[in-house]
Amino acid sequence: MLRIAVPNKGSLSGPAAEMLHEAGYRQRKDPKELVLVDPENQVEFFFLRPRDIAVYVGSGRLDIGITGRDLLLDSASDAEEVLALGFGGSTFRFARPVGSAVSDVQGLEGLRIATSYTGLVEQHLAERGVKATVTKLDGAVETAVQLGVADVIADVVETGTSLRNAGLEIFGEPILVSDAVVIRPKGAGEDSGVEQFLRRLQGVLVARRYVLMDYDIRAEHVTAAVALTPGLESPTVSPLHTEGWVAVRSMVLRKEAQRIMDGLWGIGARAILVTNIHACRL
């Protein structure tokens, strides 16, 4: 039975559960439930703190897990990313007091940095030959400068409102752009259960990005129409009962669907329909 770690709370928990549900897996109804067995899919889910998931997976105790890229790298565990999931996006940045002379990572030499991600920050500094004192805080990192614990901070930045309220501003290049990812132990061999799990999630990702487009068009305009809707490999073209007309079916990017419909209408396509894709295998 495949053993999978899932975030038990936080910003990754809800989207992860939703994606797993779309992929056909059972999910817990009680947020206090720590283990859930899905016998039909031969899967056992373990609901863990997002920060701990990489450690459990890297140890080999669990076969696969969902966590943040930032948490994976910060853990320095023997786990590796195998699939980005397209949610839970965040940017990890340095922030300084407004008016500070520090402008880039080199300016951090000899300073005190407060963060919840000591491993990530220390690795970033070491790669650039910068020596600084890195202090670990578990929360409210933005108050560290005001309370005299640090000269600058490194933290996840979304809107930047909390930083501005604390009299801080971001500087330099991002330390990391993070995302929710699937991880597994480094060097793990082939596993049919893991491969099936990844195929299901990839199917959900594709279904979210694409829609199915159907339309009718005169045969002499098919070449122009197919140029607008090439599909992933090639669209399906079928003759209609009315001579000289064909029906075309193709997958198109959801975000481009309206523009494509405008183009098809312009070259004579009619009965243009767009349908959501709930699941797929490619």
Secondary structure, DSSP 4 states (H G I P E B T S, - for coil): -EEEEEE-SSTTHHHHHHHHHHTT----SSTT--EEEEGGGTEEEEEE-HHHHHHHHHTTSSSEEEEEHHHHHHHT-SEEEEEE-S-S-EEEEEEEETT-S--SGGGGTT-EEEES-HHHHHHHHHHTT---EEEE-SS-GGGTTTTTS-SEEEEEESSSHHHHHTTEEEEEEEEEEE-EEEEEETT----HHHHHHHHHHHHHHHHHHEEEEEEEEEGGGHHHHHHH---SS--EEEE-SSTTEEEEEEEEEGGGHHHHHHHHHHTT-EEEEEEE------
